[in-house]
Amino acid sequence: MKPNRPIGILFNKKPDARTFAPDPALPVADKYVGIEIEAENIKIRNEDLAARLNYWDVVTDGSLRNFGTEFVSAKLRGLDIRNALAELSTLFSTLGVEPTYSDRTSVHIHVDSRFLTQDHLRTLVLHYLMLEPFLFQYVGQNRENNSYCIPYYKNNRGIRNLSKLFTPKFSFQDVADVAYGGAKYEAMNVKSLTEKGSIEFRLHPGTHDATKIYNWIKVILTLFRLSKETSEADFYTWLYRKDYKGYLQEVTQYFPLSDNINLNVCEYLAQQSLAKLLCYANTTRDAMQESGAHWPRASGTTPTTTPIISEGDF
């Protein structure tokens, strides 16, 4: 007898394999995420791959070369995240597929942001800008110089756009202006709010390593946990009372600090991003000077002089 298979496959209607079971290891248990994995050297037809996958769609991506393919997950939460990642790894192993990951490939994580309030969004932005230089060093592979995931610390236009969330006359409509004013290839892509109701994180290099991607998702979800558990006032209090390493130890419960990461560089770049954000938002030098005056010094080999940010840096 031939093996039984779900009949929905005959009509191109995949069964919904999601269990919606909780995963207590995640920082946020009920948050939907979407995973996009770009790979090259996939020499099997998209249709044949998709027929074997329950959690993923398989599409062609014009930015890839050499048999480039993108694997796009269903909306996932809880244990379904692990199940989906395991399913893809198993498929590659079973079929003997050996994807290659050039600098054109990456892993994109979409996080459902439809229930974020404007206050949560502001706090998320602050924590992200504080962490962004560290996160780029964490993922490695020179991603900060990749044109498909531009850091805000190299993106004055993006910082100016985000600053609309922090102006004294900020209104709910400004959230829409910021989202529509975002750019797809920014490392934290807020433009995705207008298309998918998500915020997209594009920092991670290409891989299908289930452990790496799962740990990265925990990092991203930590930002959303922080956005709900801490206020904007809490962020500044934290910032003023702790050095950069102390801040990281508080918020990075789900990934270790590494001796290979230069915290002094991370601190300086984060300082510039936040100072620019406040300067653009307030259109005065006061906020910029305030940021420089209160910024805590990282421990260890921190320079004795605080980097000066001048108007010419903007």
Phi, psi and chi 1 to 4 in degrees:
 res  aa     phi    psi   chi1   chi2   chi3   chi4
   1 MET       -  137.3  177.1 -178.2  -66.5      -
   2 LYS   -70.1  148.4  -67.0 -177.3  178.1  179.6
   3 PRO   -62.9  142.3   22.2  -32.6      -      -
   4 ASN   -71.4  136.1  -75.2  -38.5      -      -
   5 ARG  -132.6  150.5  -59.4  177.3   67.2 -171.3
   6 PRO   -60.0  131.5  -21.7   32.7      -      -
   7 ILE   -71.9  -17.6   62.4  173.2      -      -
   8 GLY   -58.8  -26.7      -      -      -      -
   9 ILE   -60.4  -33.5  -66.0  173.5      -      -
  10 LEU   -61.8  -28.0  -67.6  170.1      -      -
  11 PHE  -110.7   18.9  -49.4  104.4      -      -
  12 ASN    57.1   36.2 -162.5   28.3      -      -
  13 LYS  -121.7   94.3  -57.7  -65.1 -178.0 -176.5
  14 LYS   -66.9  140.7  -70.4 -174.9 -178.4 -179.9
  15 PRO   -64.7  148.5  -16.2   28.2      -      -
  16 ASP   -82.5  107.2 -168.4  -20.0      -      -
  17 ALA   -85.0   -3.0      -      -      -      -
  18 ARG   -68.4  139.3  -65.2  174.1  -63.7  178.1
  19 THR  -100.2  -23.0   65.9      -      -      -
  20 PHE    59.9   22.6  -58.7  100.9      -      -
  21 ALA   -72.3  143.5      -      -      -      -
  22 PRO   -72.2  157.7   26.2  -34.2      -      -
  23 ASP  -128.8  100.2 -179.1   -6.2      -      -
  24 PRO   -64.9  -12.5   21.9  -32.2      -      -
  25 ALA   -78.1  -14.5      -      -      -      -
  26 LEU   -82.2  143.9  -68.2  174.2      -      -
  27 PRO   -62.7  -32.9  -19.3   29.9      -      -
  28 VAL  -128.6  118.2 -177.9      -      -      -
  29 ALA   -80.4  -28.9      -      -      -      -
  30 ASP  -110.1   15.7   58.6   -8.6      -      -
  31 LYS   -92.1  126.4 -179.0   68.5   72.4  174.9
  32 TYR   -75.3  139.9  -79.4  107.9      -      -
  33 VAL  -130.3  155.1  -57.6      -      -      -
  34 GLY  -122.3  141.9      -      -      -      -
  35 ILE  -118.9  131.5  -51.0  168.8      -      -
  36 GLU  -122.2  121.4  -61.8  170.4   -8.6      -
  37 ILE  -117.1  117.3  -61.4  175.2      -      -
  38 GLU   -95.8  134.4  -62.4  171.4  -31.2      -
  39 ALA  -144.6  156.5      -      -      -      -
  40 GLU  -120.8  168.5  -63.5  179.6  -25.6      -
  41 ASN    68.3   35.1 -165.3   38.5      -      -
  42 ILE  -101.3   96.0  -52.7  -65.3      -      -
  43 LYS   -97.4   29.4  -62.1  178.5 -178.8  179.0
  44 ILE  -119.7  140.9  -62.4  177.1      -      -
  45 ARG   -58.2  143.8  -66.8 -167.3  -43.0  159.2
  46 ASN   -54.3  -41.8  -68.4   -4.7      -      -
  47 GLU   -63.5  -38.1  -63.3   82.7   -5.6      -
  48 ASP   -71.2  -35.7  -65.0  -24.7      -      -
  49 LEU   -68.5  -45.8  -68.2  167.6      -      -
  50 ALA   -61.7  -33.2      -      -      -      -
  51 ALA   -65.2  -19.5      -      -      -      -
  52 ARG  -100.7   -0.7  -65.9  171.0  174.1  -95.9
  53 LEU  -116.7  135.6  -66.7  167.3      -      -
  54 ASN   -99.0  -28.6  -67.2  -46.4      -      -
  55 TYR   -97.7   -7.8  -71.8   97.8      -      -
  56 TRP  -129.2  145.0  -57.1   85.8      -      -
  57 ASP  -100.1  153.6  -71.5  -34.2      -      -
  58 VAL  -123.6  121.7 -173.9      -      -      -
  59 VAL  -133.3  162.4  -60.8      -      -      -
  60 THR   -89.9  136.1  -60.4      -      -      -
  61 ASP  -116.5  119.8 -172.7  -38.4      -      -
  62 GLY   -66.4  -17.8      -      -      -      -
  63 SER   -82.0   -8.2   67.1      -      -      -
  64 LEU   -99.1  162.4  -56.7  175.1      -      -
  65 ARG  -130.8  179.6  -57.4  175.7 -171.4  171.4
  66 ASN    52.0   60.1  -54.3  -36.0      -      -
  67 PHE    60.8   46.0  -58.4   97.1      -      -
  68 GLY   -72.6  139.8      -      -      -      -
  69 THR  -144.4  146.5  -59.5      -      -      -
  70 GLU  -117.4  133.6 -176.3  172.9    7.5      -
  71 PHE  -106.2  118.9  -62.8   84.7      -      -
  72 VAL  -115.6  119.2 -178.6      -      -      -
  73 SER   -79.0  162.8   78.9      -      -      -
  74 ALA   -70.0  172.7      -      -      -      -
  75 LYS   -67.6  126.7  -69.0 -179.0 -179.9  178.2
  76 LEU  -125.0  150.1  -54.5  169.3      -      -
  77 ARG  -153.9  162.1   71.1 -178.6 -172.3 -169.1
  78 GLY    59.8 -142.4      -      -      -      -
  79 LEU   -66.3  -18.3  -74.8  177.2      -      -
  80 ASP   -62.9  -24.4  -71.6  -42.3      -      -
  81 ILE   -64.0  -48.2  -65.5  172.4      -      -
  82 ARG   -65.0  -41.3  -65.5 -163.6 -158.5 -153.9
  83 ASN   -61.6  -41.4  -67.2  -19.6      -      -
  84 ALA   -66.2  -44.0      -      -      -      -
  85 LEU   -63.8  -39.6  -67.2  170.2      -      -
  86 ALA   -66.6  -37.7      -      -      -      -
  87 GLU   -61.7  -43.0  179.3 -174.0   52.7      -
  88 LEU   -67.7  -43.5 -168.8   59.3      -      -
  89 SER   -61.1  -41.0  -65.8      -      -      -
  90 THR   -64.5  -39.8  -61.1      -      -      -
  91 LEU   -61.6  -47.9  175.7   71.6      -      -
  92 PHE   -59.8  -42.1  -70.7  157.9      -      -
  93 SER   -65.8  -43.0  177.3      -      -      -
  94 THR   -64.3  -41.8  -59.2      -      -      -
  95 LEU   -87.8   -4.8  -62.7  179.9      -      -
  96 GLY    70.3   27.4      -      -      -      -
  97 VAL   -83.0  131.1  173.8      -      -      -
  98 GLU  -120.5   88.4  -63.7 -176.0    4.9      -
  99 PRO   -62.6  150.8  -17.8   30.9      -      -
 100 THR  -114.2  151.0   57.3      -      -      -
 101 TYR  -128.1   97.1  -63.9  101.9      -      -
 102 SER   -85.1 -178.7   69.6      -      -      -
 103 ASP   -70.5   -6.3   59.1    4.0      -      -
 104 ARG   -81.5  -18.2  -68.2  179.2  -66.3  -86.7
 105 THR   -96.6  156.7   66.9      -      -      -
 106 SER  -163.1  173.5   55.2      -      -      -
 107 VAL  -114.6  123.2  174.7      -      -      -
 108 HIS  -108.9  133.7  -55.7  155.1      -      -
 109 ILE  -114.8  119.1  -55.2  -60.7      -      -
 110 HIS   -98.6  132.8  -72.6  -97.7      -      -
 111 VAL  -118.7  125.4 -177.4      -      -      -
 112 ASP   -56.9  120.5 -175.9    2.8      -      -
 113 SER  -121.9   16.7  -57.9      -      -      -
 114 ARG   -67.5  -25.6  -67.1  171.7  -64.7  174.9
 115 PHE   -97.9    3.0  -83.0  101.0      -      -
 116 LEU   -65.4  137.2  -77.4 -176.9      -      -
 117 THR   -87.4  168.7   67.3      -      -      -
 118 GLN   -63.8  -32.8   57.5  -97.1   47.0      -
 119 ASP   -66.7  -42.1  -72.1  -19.1      -      -
 120 HIS   -61.8  -39.8  -68.4  153.7      -      -
 121 LEU   -64.5  -43.1  178.3   59.4      -      -
 122 ARG   -60.7  -44.5  -77.4  161.4   60.1  111.7
 123 THR   -66.9  -38.2  -52.8      -      -      -
 124 LEU   -60.2  -44.3  175.4   70.8      -      -
 125 VAL   -61.2  -43.9  166.4      -      -      -
 126 LEU   -61.6  -48.0  -69.8  171.6      -      -
 127 HIS   -64.5  -39.1  -78.2  -66.4      -      -
 128 TYR   -63.9  -46.5  174.0   77.7      -      -
 129 LEU   -63.0  -35.2  -67.9  178.6      -      -
 130 MET   -65.1  -38.4 -178.5   73.5  156.5      -
 131 LEU   -91.2  -19.4  -74.6  167.7      -      -
 132 GLU   -52.3  -48.7 -175.0 -178.2   58.9      -
 133 PRO   -61.2  -38.3  -20.9   33.0      -      -
 134 PHE   -64.2  -42.6  176.5   86.0      -      -
 135 LEU   -64.3  -37.8  -65.0  178.4      -      -
 136 PHE   -65.8  -38.2  -91.8  103.1      -      -
 137 GLN   -70.3  -33.5  -70.3 -157.5   34.5      -
 138 TYR   -62.8  -45.1  172.6   76.3      -      -
 139 VAL   -79.1  -26.9  -60.9      -      -      -
 140 GLY    71.2 -158.0      -      -      -      -
 141 GLN    55.6   30.4  -64.5 -169.4   29.6      -
 142 ASN    57.2   33.1 -159.4   32.2      -      -
 143 ARG   -64.1  -25.6  -71.1  -70.9  -67.0  173.7
 144 GLU   -65.4  -17.1   68.6  172.9   -4.3      -
 145 ASN  -103.5   12.5  -67.7  -42.6      -      -
 146 ASN   -88.8  129.8 -169.2  -64.5      -      -
 147 SER   -71.9   -7.0   58.8      -      -      -
 148 TYR   -93.6   -2.1  -66.9  112.5      -      -
 149 CYS  -150.4   75.4   58.0      -      -      -
 150 ILE   -77.3  123.6  -58.9  168.7      -      -
 151 PRO   -67.4  150.7  -12.9   26.5      -      -
 152 TYR   -70.1  -25.9  -78.1   93.1      -      -
 153 TYR   -73.3   -3.4   56.6   79.6      -      -
 154 LYS  -118.1   18.0  -66.2 -174.6  174.8 -175.7
 155 ASN  -139.5   80.3  178.0   12.3      -      -
 156 ASN   -61.7  -36.1  -73.4  -13.4      -      -
 157 ARG   -61.3  -42.7 -169.8 -150.0   66.7   83.2
 158 GLY   -65.7  -40.5      -      -      -      -
 159 ILE   -62.5  -42.8  -71.1  -79.5      -      -
 160 ARG   -62.2  -38.7 -173.4 -178.0  -67.6  -84.6
 161 ASN   -64.5  -46.6 -178.0   51.5      -      -
 162 LEU   -63.5  -28.4  -69.1  178.4      -      -
 163 SER   -63.6  -18.9   73.5      -      -      -
 164 LYS   -62.1  -22.9  -62.3  171.9 -172.6  173.6
 165 LEU   -72.7  -14.3  -61.5  172.7      -      -
 166 PHE  -119.1   10.7  -62.6   87.8      -      -
 167 THR   -71.9  153.4   58.9      -      -      -
 168 PRO   -58.2  -28.7  -26.5   35.4      -      -
 169 LYS  -101.4   25.8  -64.3 -177.8  178.7 -179.3
 170 PHE   -55.2  135.6  166.7   73.1      -      -
 171 SER  -131.8  169.1   68.5      -      -      -
 172 PHE   -58.8  -35.9 -169.3   60.0      -      -
 173 GLN   -64.2  -25.9 -177.7   58.8   36.3      -
 174 ASP   -63.0  -27.3  -71.9  -36.1      -      -
 175 VAL   -60.6  -44.0  175.2      -      -      -
 176 ALA   -64.3  -40.6      -      -      -      -
 177 ASP   -62.0  -40.5  -67.3  -18.8      -      -
 178 VAL   -67.1  -43.6  168.4      -      -      -
 179 ALA   -63.4  -48.0      -      -      -      -
 180 TYR   -68.7  -24.9  -77.6  108.6      -      -
 181 GLY   -85.0   -5.3      -      -      -      -
 182 GLY   -74.2  167.8      -      -      -      -
 183 ALA  -120.1  141.5      -      -      -      -
 184 LYS   -56.7  -38.9  176.6  180.0  178.5  178.7
 185 TYR   -92.4   14.1  -67.0  139.8      -      -
 186 GLU   -72.3  144.7  -71.9  168.8  -25.3      -
 187 ALA   -58.0  -40.7      -      -      -      -
 188 MET  -107.7  105.5 -178.8  179.0   70.3      -
 189 ASN   -92.5  100.3  170.2   20.4      -      -
 190 VAL   -82.4  -15.2  -63.3      -      -      -
 191 LYS   -61.7  -26.3 -169.4  177.0 -174.5   66.8
 192 SER   -60.6  -20.6 -177.9      -      -      -
 193 LEU   -58.3  -35.7  -75.6  165.3      -      -
 194 THR   -77.4  -19.1   69.4      -      -      -
 195 GLU  -106.1  -40.5  -59.0  163.0   -8.5      -
 196 LYS  -127.0   -2.1  -61.0 -178.5  178.9  179.3
 197 GLY    71.8   20.2      -      -      -      -
 198 SER  -125.9  162.5   65.1      -      -      -
 199 ILE  -104.8  131.8  -64.3  176.5      -      -
 200 GLU  -105.5  137.2  179.4 -170.5   24.7      -
 201 PHE  -115.7  119.7  -62.8   83.7      -      -
 202 ARG  -111.1   12.1  -55.9  175.0   59.5   87.5
 203 LEU   -70.9  -34.9  -68.7   72.0      -      -
 204 HIS   -75.4  136.6 -155.5  -74.8      -      -
 205 PRO   -69.3  165.5   24.7  -33.8      -      -
 206 GLY   -64.7  137.6      -      -      -      -
 207 THR  -173.2  157.8 -177.4      -      -      -
 208 HIS  -118.3   15.0   65.3  -85.7      -      -
 209 ASP   -63.4  112.6 -175.3  -56.7      -      -
 210 ALA   -62.1  -38.6      -      -      -      -
 211 THR   -67.6  -44.5  -60.5      -      -      -
 212 LYS   -62.1  -45.1  -73.8 -176.4  178.3  179.9
 213 ILE   -68.5  -41.2  -62.7  174.8      -      -
 214 TYR   -60.9  -45.4 -179.9   74.9      -      -
 215 ASN   -64.3  -36.1  -73.1  -21.8      -      -
 216 TRP   -66.2  -39.7  178.6 -120.3      -      -
 217 ILE   -62.2  -38.2  -70.4  171.3      -      -
 218 LYS   -63.2  -38.0  -69.5 -159.5  -68.0 -174.8
 219 VAL   -61.1  -48.7  169.5      -      -      -
 220 ILE   -64.1  -41.8  -61.9  -55.1      -      -
 221 LEU   -67.3  -24.8  -71.1  179.2      -      -
 222 THR   -60.4  -38.0  -62.8      -      -      -
 223 LEU   -59.6  -41.4  -74.4  167.7      -      -
 224 PHE   -72.8  -32.9  -75.2   80.0      -      -
 225 ARG   -64.6  -44.2 -179.5  172.6  179.6  173.0
 226 LEU   -61.5  -37.0  -73.9  167.9      -      -
 227 SER   -64.9  -24.6   75.3      -      -      -
 228 LYS   -97.1  -31.0  -71.8 -165.8  173.4 -176.9
 229 GLU   -91.9  -13.5  -67.8 -174.7   -7.7      -
 230 THR  -127.3  147.2   63.8      -      -      -
 231 SER   -96.0  172.9   66.4      -      -      -
 232 GLU   -61.1  -39.2 -171.7  173.9  -18.7      -
 233 ALA   -65.1  -39.2      -      -      -      -
 234 ASP   -60.3  -40.6  -68.2  -26.5      -      -
 235 PHE   -58.7  -48.5  172.8   83.2      -      -
 236 TYR   -68.2  -37.0  -71.7  115.4      -      -
 237 THR   -61.9  -44.4  -60.6      -      -      -
 238 TRP   -58.9  -45.7 -138.9  -19.1      -      -
 239 LEU   -61.7  -42.3 -174.4   64.2      -      -
 240 TYR   -76.2  -26.0  -61.1  158.0      -      -
 241 ARG   -94.3  -15.1  -68.9 -178.0  179.1  176.7
 242 LYS  -124.3  151.9  -65.7 -177.6  179.9  -67.7
 243 ASP   -79.3  175.5   62.1   15.8      -      -
 244 TYR   -61.6  -42.4 -167.3   72.5      -      -
 245 LYS   -64.2  -39.3 -175.4  174.5 -178.3  179.0
 246 GLY   -63.1  -40.3      -      -      -      -
 247 TYR   -60.4  -46.8  167.9   82.1      -      -
 248 LEU   -61.3  -40.3  -70.4  170.8      -      -
 249 GLN   -64.4  -30.3  -71.7  171.8  -27.8      -
 250 GLU   -72.9  -40.8  -71.1  -75.3   -8.8      -
 251 VAL  -101.5  -17.0  -57.2      -      -      -
 252 THR  -102.3   59.7   56.3      -      -      -
 253 GLN   -67.7  -22.8  -55.7  173.4   46.1      -
 254 TYR  -103.7    5.3  -60.1   95.3      -      -
 255 PHE  -153.8  142.7   51.9  107.6      -      -
 256 PRO   -80.4  151.9   29.2  -34.0      -      -
 257 LEU   -72.2  146.8  -64.7  176.8      -      -
 258 SER  -124.6  142.0  169.5      -      -      -
 259 ASP   -66.6  -17.8  -67.6  -23.4      -      -
 260 ASN   -79.9   -7.5  -64.0  -34.3      -      -
 261 ILE   -97.6  124.4  -65.4  179.3      -      -
 262 ASN   -83.2   99.3 -171.5  -33.5      -      -
 263 LEU   -69.2  -25.6  -64.7 -174.8      -      -
 264 ASN   -66.3  -42.2  -61.8  -52.8      -      -
 265 VAL   -65.4  -43.5  171.1      -      -      -
 266 CYS   -59.8  -44.1  -66.1      -      -      -
 267 GLU   -61.8  -45.6  178.4 -171.3   35.7      -
 268 TYR   -62.9  -44.6  172.9   69.9      -      -
 269 LEU   -66.9  -39.7  -66.7  174.0      -      -
 270 ALA   -64.7  -40.6      -      -      -      -
 271 GLN   -58.8  -44.8  179.2 -166.2   24.1      -
 272 GLN   -62.3  -44.1  -74.0 -141.6  -32.8      -
 273 SER   -61.1  -47.6  -69.9      -      -      -
 274 LEU   -69.1  -38.3  -70.7  169.9      -      -
 275 ALA   -64.5  -41.9      -      -      -      -
 276 LYS   -63.7  -42.7  -70.4  176.9 -178.0  179.8
 277 LEU   -56.8  -48.4 -177.5   84.2      -      -
 278 LEU   -69.2  -36.8  -64.0  174.8      -      -
 279 CYS   -65.2  -47.6 -177.0      -      -      -
 280 TYR   -62.3  -37.1  -73.1  144.8      -      -
 281 ALA   -70.8  -34.8      -      -      -      -
 282 ASN  -103.8  -12.6  -67.9  -83.5      -      -
 283 THR    54.7   28.2   63.5      -      -      -
 284 THR  -134.8  166.3   69.9      -      -      -
 285 ARG   -81.0  -11.2  -72.2 -177.6   56.0   84.1
 286 ASP   -59.6  -47.1  -66.4  -16.8      -      -
 287 ALA   -65.0  -38.0      -      -      -      -
 288 MET   -64.2  -45.1 -178.8  169.4   56.6      -
 289 GLN   -67.4  -37.6  -67.5  169.6  -20.6      -
 290 GLU   -62.0  -43.0 -172.5   77.8   -1.3      -
 291 SER   -61.7  -45.2  172.5      -      -      -
 292 GLY   -66.0  -34.2      -      -      -      -
 293 ALA   -70.9  -35.6      -      -      -      -
 294 HIS   -97.6  -11.8  -73.3  -77.7      -      -
 295 TRP   -59.8  124.1 -170.2  -88.2      -      -
 296 PRO   -72.8  149.8   27.0  -33.6      -      -
 297 ARG   -88.3  135.8  -62.1  -70.7   87.4 -151.5
 298 ALA   -67.3  151.9      -      -      -      -
 299 SER   -75.9  169.6   59.2      -      -      -
 300 GLY    87.1 -120.8      -      -      -      -
 301 THR   -96.5   29.1   58.6      -      -      -
 302 THR   -59.7  135.9  -55.7      -      -      -
 303 PRO   -57.6  148.2  -22.8   32.2      -      -
 304 THR   -75.2  -19.4   56.0      -      -      -
 305 THR  -106.7  138.6   57.5      -      -      -
 306 THR   -78.8  129.3  -58.6      -      -      -
 307 PRO   -58.1  133.0  -22.2   32.6      -      -
 308 ILE   -91.6  130.8  -58.0  -60.7      -      -
 309 ILE  -105.0  119.7  -59.9  175.4      -      -
 310 SER  -108.2  168.0   65.8      -      -      -
 311 GLU   -59.9  -27.9  -71.2 -178.9  -17.1      -
 312 GLY   -67.2  -17.8      -      -      -      -
 313 ASP   -78.7  -10.0  -69.2  -33.4      -      -
 314 PHE   -93.2      -  -70.4   80.2      -      -
